[in-house]
Amino acid sequence: MNFRYNYSPFSYKRRRTREVKVGDIGIGGKNPIRIQSMITADTRDTQNSVRQILELEKIGCEIVRLTVPSQPDADNLPNIRKELRRFGSKVPLVADIHFTPSVALKCAEWVEKIRVNPGNFADKKKFAVRDYSDTEYKEELERISDVFLPLVSRCKELGVSMRIGTNHGSLSDRIMNRYGDTPLGMVESALEFIRIAESVGYKDIVVSMKASNPQVMIQAYRLLCSRFLELQMDYPLHLGVTEAGDGKDGRIKSAIGIGSLLEDGLGDTIRVSLTEDPVHEIPVARVLADKFNSKIPPEADGITYSEFRNPYTYQRFYSRPINVANVPIGETHPVRVETVLPFSSSSEFNSALSNLRNFAKTLSLDVELVSVPFPEDPALREELLEAAGNSPIPIGVLVEQNELLYADDTEDLKPFAKVVVDPFHHFQNGDLLMDFLKTREGRGMTELRVQSYQIESLKGLPEMLQSNGIESVAFSLHSSHILHDYRKLAKILSDWDYPIVLNGEFQEAETALYDASIGIGGLLTDGIGDILRIQVLSAEAESVLQLGFDLLQATRLRLTKTEYISCPSCGRTLFDLQSTTARIKERTGHLKGVKIAVMGCIVNGPGEMADADFGYVGAGPGKVHLYRGKEIVLKNVPYEEADEKLVELIKSSGMWVERESMETF
């Protein structure tokens, strides 16, 4: 298998693509990363549709999508266009098409771009299981071509561009039966439609690979780009995590999926899908796009392409098991969250630790590892050692100063369960480092934290550790380029089995949320990391602890709360998605590890049920279907009764616990 999907896993360089014009807006080529969103108004409601489009345009949305599910919706597009012209709006419009090829032909006359979903444009999803012979499969592609080519020809004639948008939740039965519910299936679904379009010389195409699980989404886009390289295709990419949800969780999921791909140089236009008013999506998208629109790649980084993992599937890097007091690290143990607390006195520390544990208990979390800056004052060191001895939580120390450590310093460090030092700044030579590490063996873990510019100097150190019998060592970095630098570290350590600590240091909370999601979250989806430690200068330890667990939740590595998959709403939505999602969260938010999907309609709903334990899907005006996995359990439940019926379904499935009986893990 070809593992190449970008210029390099270790440095930033944006993938070169053709330019596709959407009205006057260019996507790909030398254009900046474009920002788009989708209105939630009914397309037949001219006033509300125009109002939402103008609001989005005003705050910087460059392309606006609206759903066109039926002929009456398409018939109202001229009225929307007329009103937008009256207000002087020039924002390009995209018609979102599912199930209705005839409607797409009408839309092409009034919009700058058509989005088609290859999973349902010419297919109906029934979760049917059957085997296709090669002949039958070819006949199906010919049928699809007959349905799709009239739209392609009309778009070519009118100069209208197209997005071929594959959704993990709506792959056709034909694709599912041949390729499974996989990133490969998503890619092949899009390539089938691209080849049909290319057969008549049409290439004004943008491609997307969306999923509600950031890990699946990342793998699908990488695999698509790998196939593009093989096929010499240069289509721009539209990035998005679909059904990301709302609030902080939705922003973290989006930043992990979109941000880590942008860091890989992939992506030309983005949409952040939040279960909120669409105007709230634009500032989030702007944060992500601006990071890379202003990024200048190095002229020559000297790094040849050298992949060190399978980028299309998740496999955790193996590391040896090491105990930090009573907390096991590495091997098959979960990724641990380490929290940094201040220390100016034992009373201050004890109070801070108590507050942190009480906060964690309210969220059914656990405080697993705590570190503090190593005091320079010998008296404070004695206090810290006493506090550590009385703590039920393993206490480690971070040696922050750049000066050399002398005999008294290293002696004072010996008793702690975890110690973080810089092997190059704190020790005069390798022999002194080895002497110190030998005294630490059997006492706990020693983390060797290296400056990013010294990564290459690590080569040879693992072999030296092994020859000296040093086993209880982990590695980390101090870096502002977290994703790329830690991949370099992982490459160096790939022949060894030392744990890796993902370290992120930030000035303020918002920066931490986005940069930690892109860097640390991206690494977690790569399978890299045994401990994560986030430090935020201006944030409380409690919020930083929660951010660490939120990253693990978003990457599906540790489900410590209920997981919600909720779509962002659109004109197809059959109930108020925001209030419904909030209400369901209020009833079910204590069910740790249970995955619940709240979907406005049937377009992606049934497919996304495959990734959820339970589904709440709009079925018609005032009606809801309830799912267990992919199976409809209750049909056409009155909207007023659906919440209670969902709770009953969870209870009957044995996955309900009462709030008062829950215990921290």
N, C-alpha and C positions, 0 to 999 in steps of 0.2 A: 504494500500500500504506500502511496505517495503521501508523506507527512508534511509536505510544504504547502502552506496556504497564504503566506505573506512574505514580506522581504526578509524579516528576521524576528525570531522570538525575543531577541535581546535588546532591540533598539527601535525607535519610532521612525517609520517612513510610510507615508500614506500611499495606499494602493492606487496605481494609475488606472483611470477608467475613461471611457468615452463620455462626452457631454450629452445629456438628454435635457431638452428644453421642455419646461412646463409653463406655457405662456412665455413670459419674459424672464422667468427664473430658470437658471441653468443648474442642473444637478450633476455632480461628478466633474470630470475634467479638472480645471484649475479653479473651480468655484469653491467658496467656503462650504462647510457643512450646513445644510439648510434645515430649518426648523418648521415642522408642521403639526397640525392638530386636527381634530374632528368635532363638528358641532353635535349637540345632543338633541336639537330641535327636530320636530317632525318636518320633513322636506316639503310637505304640502302646506305648512304654516309659513307663509312668505315673511310675515313681520318678524317672527321669532328667529327664523333662519338668518335673515339679513342682519338682525341685531347681533346675534352671536358671531357671525362672520366678521362684522365690523369691529366688534370687541377684540377678537383674536388678532385681526390685522393691526389694530392700534397698538397692541403691546408687543408686536414683533413677530407674529406668526407669518411665515412666508408663503405657505401653501395650506389651503383649508379643504378638508374632505367632508362630504355629506353623504348619508346613505340614501340609496335610491332603490327601495325594495320592490316597487310596483310601477305600473304604467302611469297612474295618477301622480306619483312622485316625479316621474320623468317629465310629465306634462307641465309641472309647475316650475321647472328649471328656468324657462324663459322669463317668468315673472321675477324670480330671484335675481337673475342676471340683470334685468331692467332696473330693479331697485338699487342694486349695487352700483350700476353705472350712474344713477341719479346722485348717489352719495360720493361719486368720484373714486370708488374702490377699484383697484387693479389686481387684487390678490387672485392668483389662479385657483380654480376649483377642481376638485377630484370627485368623481362619482364612484361610490363604493357599491359593487355589484356582487350579489350572491343569488344563485339559482335562476336568474332571469336574463338569458342572452338577448332576447328581443328588446328588453328595456335598455340594455347597454347600447344598442344601436341608436336609440333615440337620444341617449345622454351624450353621445359623441358629438352631437351638433351644438352642445351648450356648455361643455366643460373643456378644460385643457388637458385632462388626464382621466383615464379610466383605470380603476383597480379591479382586477378579477382574481378570484380565488380558484386555483386549479382543482381544488378538492370538491367544489360544488358548482362550478360554472356549467358543466355538462353532465354532472353525476348527482345522484341522490344518495346520501349516506344512510345505510340501513344496518350497518354492522353485520353484513352478510358474509359468511365464510364459504368460499369456493375456490377451486384451483382453476387457473387460466392456463391453457396450453399457449405456446408461443403464437400459434395462429390466431387463437381467440384474443390474445392480448393485442396483437397487431390490428385486428378488426375493431377492437375498442378504441385504439388510437385513431384509426381512420374515422370512426364515428365522431370522436371528440374534435378532430380536425374539421369535419363538415360543420360542426356547430360553432367553432371558434373562429374560423377563417373569415366569415363575413364581417365580424367586428374588427379583426386585424386590418382587413382591406379598407374599411371605412375610416379607421384611425389613421392609416397611412395616407389616405386621400385628403383628410382634413388637417393633417399635421398635429394630431392629438397623440400624446404619449400614453404609456400604459405601465402600470405596476402589476407584475405577476407576483401575487402575495400568497405564499404558502403559509398555512396555519397548522401547527402541530395538532390542534383540536379538531380539524376538519379535513383530514386526509381522506381521499375516496376509498371505498371498499376495495377497489381494484389495486390501488397502491398498497393499502394495508395488507392485502393477501399476498402480494409479491415481496414487499420490502419490510413489512411490519410497521409498528408505530415507532419509527426511528428517525434520527436525523437524515439517514440515507434515503428513506422514503420521502421526506420533505424535499430533499434536493432533486431527486428523480422526478417528482411531481412537477416542480418548476421547469426542469430541463425539457420535459415533454412539451410544455406549452411554448417555451422559447424556440424549440426546433420547428414547431408549426409556424410560428411567426416568421422565423428566418427563411422558411421555404418560399415566402413571397417577398423577401427582401426587406422586411420590417424589423428595425433594430432600436426604435425609440422606447427602450424598455428599462425599467428599474425593477429590482428583484428584492423580495424580503422573505425571511425565514422566521416567523414569530412563534413564540411559545410562552406559556405562563411560568415555566421553570427556566430560570436564567441559564442553568447548566445545559439544558437541551438546546436552548436558543443559541448559545455560544458555539456548541459543537456543530449545529446545523450550518451556521454562517461560515465557520472554518471549512467544513467539508465542501460547501458550495464554492468557496474561493479556490479550493484545491482542484475541483472539477473544472472551474473556469480556466485555471492555468493549463490544465491538460488539453482543454478544448479551444484554447486561445480566444476565450470570450472576455470582454472587458466591460460588462454591464455594471452601472452604479448600484449601490446597495442602500436600501431603506432599512434602518435598524429600529427595533422596538421589542420590548417585553410586553406581550399582550396579557390582559387580565392581571396587571401588576398589583391592583388594589389601591388603597388610599393611605394618606398620612405618611408617617416615616417609613413604614414597611414598603409602600409602593415606590417611594423615592430610592430606597436602598436597592430593591430588586432591579429597578430601571438603571441605576448607576452601575451595578455589577454587570448586567448584560450589555447595555449600550456602551458604557464607559470602558470596560476592558477590551471590547472589540475596537473601539476608536483608538485605544492605546496600541492595539496591534496594527493600526493603519487601515482598518476596514471600516467602511461606512461613509456615506455621502449625504444622507438626509436622515433625520431622526424624528420619531414621535414618542413622547413619554405618555403612556396610557394610564391615567389615574382615575379612580372612581370618585371624581370630584368635578367641579365646574371646569370646563376645558381651559379657561384662562389661567388656572393654577398649573397647568402643564407647561406653559411657555417659560416661566422663570427657571424651572428645573432643566428643561431642554437647553436653555441659554447657558446655564452653568456648565453643562456637559460639552456643548458645542464650542463655547469660548475657550475652553482649556486646549482645544486642538486646532481651532482656527488661528490661534496666535502662536502655535507651536512651530518652530523652525527646525527641521531635521538636520542632523550633522551632514556636512558635505561628504564625509567618508568616515564611517566608524570602524573600519578595519575588521568587522565581524562577518565572517562567511556564514552561510546558513548551516546550522547544525542543530537539528531537532533532538530533543532529549526525552520526549514522552510522546505517547499517542494523543494528539490534540483533539481527536474525535470521540473519545470515550473517557469516562472518569475512572481513574485508578489512583488510589492514594499512594504516595511515595512511602515505601516501607522504611521505618526507623526502629532501632532497637528499643526495647522497653527500659525505662529508667524511672526510678521512684524519686519524687520530691516529697520527703517525709511519707505521708500516707496517700499521696496522689500519684497514680501511675501515669506515665507519659509515653507516647509513641505506640508502636506495634498496632494492635487493633483498638486501643483505647480512644475515646472521643477526643477531638481537638479541645484543649483546655483554654479557659479565659483567665488571663493574669491581670490584676488591677494594681495600679501604682497609687500609694497613699503618701502623704507628706509625713515627715517625722522631725519635730523640734522638741518633743518631750514624750514620755511614755503615756502620760494622761491624754495628751492630744491624739496620739496614735490610737489608744484604746477606744476613745470616743468615736474617732473616724471609722474604725473597724466595726464597732457596734452599730453605727448608723448604716454602714454599707450592708451588713448582714441582715438588719431589719428590713432595709429596702428590698434586698434580694428575696427575702421570705415572702413579701407581699406579691411578688411576681412568680413565685414558685421556682426561683433560681437558686443556685448555690454559689457561694464565694469559694473558689477553688484554690487560687494562688494569689498571694499579695506580695508586692515588693515595695521597698522604700529606698530613697537615696541614702547611700552609705555616709554617715556623718563624719566630718573631719575631726570633730571634738572627741577625744578619748572618753570623756565622761558620758557623752551622749551615746557612744558606742556601747558602753556598759548598760545603759538604760535600754537601748534597742535590743541587746542580747537577752536581757531579762524579759522584756515584752514578748519577744519571739518565743522564749521558753514557755510562757504562759498562754500563748495563743493556740486555739484549736485549729487554726488555719496555718499552713506552711508559710513562713515569712522569708522572703529573699531580699537581697540587697543589690542595688545598682551602683556601681562605682562610676561616677560621672566625670571626675576630674581627669585631665589629660596627663598629669605628671606620673612619673614612675611610682610604682608601689614598692615600698621597702619592707624589711622583715617584720616590723611591728604591724604594718598594715595587713600583710598577708596572714599573720598570726590571728589578727582580729577577725578576719573573714572566714577562717576555718569552720566555726561552729554552725554557720547558717545553712539551711536546707537548699538554698539556691543562691548563687552568686553570679553577677553579670560583670565581666571584665573585658577590656580591649586587649587582645594578645600582642598588639604592636605598640600601643601607647603606654601600657602599664608595666611592661616587662622589657628589661634591657636586651635580653636575647632569648633564644629558644630554650636554652638549658634552664634558665630561671623560671620560664613559663612551665616547663615540664616538672620542675621541682615542686612548684605550687600546686599543679594539678594532681600530682601524686599524693600530696597531703590531703586533698579533697576527696579522693576515692573512698567510697563507703560512707561519706557524710551527706551526699546529695548531688545535685546537678550543678555543673559550672557551665555557664553560657558565655561563649566567646562572641562578643559583638564587635563587628568590623566596620570601619568607615567604607563607604561605597567605592572610593578611589583605590582601596587596597584589596578589592576582591581577588584580583589575579594573584596577589601575594599569598593567598590561602593555598594555592596549589603546592602540594608536598606536605602540608600540615596534617591532614588526616593520616598519612602514612607514618609520620613522626609520632602521632598519638598512639597509633596501633603498636608501633615498635616499643613504646614505653609503657604499654599495658594500661593506657588511659581509656576508660569506657564511658564514664558518666559525664559526657560533654555534649552540648548542643551548640548550634550556630545561629547567629542573627546578624542583622545589618542596621546601620544608621544611614538611611538613604531618603532622598526626596523623590527618587524614581523607583518606587517600591516594586512595581510589577516586573520591570525589566531587570533590575539589579538582583532581585531574589531568584529570578530564573537563572541568572548567571551563577548564583550561589548553588542552586539546585543542580545545575549541570556539573559543577565541580564535585559536588557530594554524591552524584548519582551512582558512583561505584562503591559508595560506603553506606553506612546505615545510621548516621548521626541524626537526631531530631533537629528540626528547624523551628525557630521561634520567629513568628511574623511580628515585627516591631514597627509601629507607626507613631510618629510624633508630630502634633499639629498645634497651631496657635489658637484656633477657636472651633466651636462646635460644628458650624455648618461646613467648614472646610473639612473637618474630620469625617463627617457623614459621607460626603461625596468622594473624597480622596481615599479614605479607608475602604469604601465600597469598591472603587475601581481597582485599587492596588491589592489590598488584603483579600477582598471578595474575589477578585480575579484569580489570585493565587490559590484560594481554597477550591475554586472550580477546577483548577489544574491538578488538584490532589496534593498541593504543597502546603505544609504547615502542621505542626503538632501542638503548638501553643500560639495564641495571639495576644499581643499586648498593645493596647492603644493608650497613648498619653495625650491629653488635651490641656493646654495651659490654662484656658479660661473656663473650663467645664468642671462640674462636680463629679467626683468619682462614681457616683451612682449612675449618672447618665452615660458615662463611658463604659461601665460594666454592661449596661443594657445594650449599648451599641455593639459590643463584642458578641453577645448572644444573638442579637438581631442579624448580624452578618452570617452566623452559623445557621440560623433559621432560613434566611433567604437563599442560601446555597444548599439547603436540605441536608446538611451534615449533622445538625442537632435540632430536633423539633422540641423546643421548650415552651411553646405556647400553641394555640390553635393556628393553623395555617389557612388563610383565606385566599381564594382565587376569585377575584371579582372584576368584571369587565368595566370599561370606562363609561359605558352608556353611549347611546347614539339614537338616531331617529327610529330604529327598530325596537328599542327597549319598550317593554310592555308594562313597566311599573317604575316608580321613583327609585332608581337603583341606589342612590346615596343614602336615603333614609332607610331603605330596606336592609342594606348592608350593615348600617349602624345598629339597627334593631336586632339583627341576627347575631352580630358580635356581642351585643349586650346579653343575649340569652346563652351563647355558647362559648364565650371568650375564655372560659376556665378549662376547656377540654384540651389539655396539652397533647400535641402531636396529631390531633384529628384534623383532617384536611376537608374544608367545606368550600364548594364553589357556588357563587351567587352570580347567575348569568341572566342578562336581560332578554335574550331570545334564543332561538334554536340554531343560529348560524354556527357558533363555536361551542355552544353549551354542551351537547351530548359528547362531543369529542374530548372536551376538557374534563368531563366526568372520569375519564380514564386515569387522570392524575389526582383525583379527589376521592375521598371516602364517601362523601355525600354531595348531592347537587340540588340546587334550587333554581329552576330555569323557567323563564316566562314562556307560556304555551299559547297564550291568546289574551285578549282583553279581560283582565280580572281573574286569569287562570294561571296556575303554576303546576309544572311537573316536578315531582320529587324523585331523585335518583339515589340508588346505592351503587357506587361505582358507575359502570356504563348501563346499568339496568334501571329502567323506569319502574318504580315501585308503586307510586301513586300518580294517577293522571288527572289533569284538569281540576286540581284542588282550588277552591275559592281562595282568592288572595288573602281575605281576612282570616282564614283558618290555616294558612300555609306555614306560618312560623311554629305554631303548636304542633302541627303534623310532622314538621321536620324534627322537633325535639323528640316526639314519640318514636320516629324512625331511628334516631340515634340510640335511644334507650333500648328499643327492641333488638338492635344490632349488638348490644353489649358494650358500647363504647361511651356510655354516659357515666359520669361521676358527679355526685353532688359537691357543691363548692366547699361545704364545711368538712367533707371527708378527705379533701385533697391534702397530700403531704408533699413537702419539698423533696426533690430527688437527690 
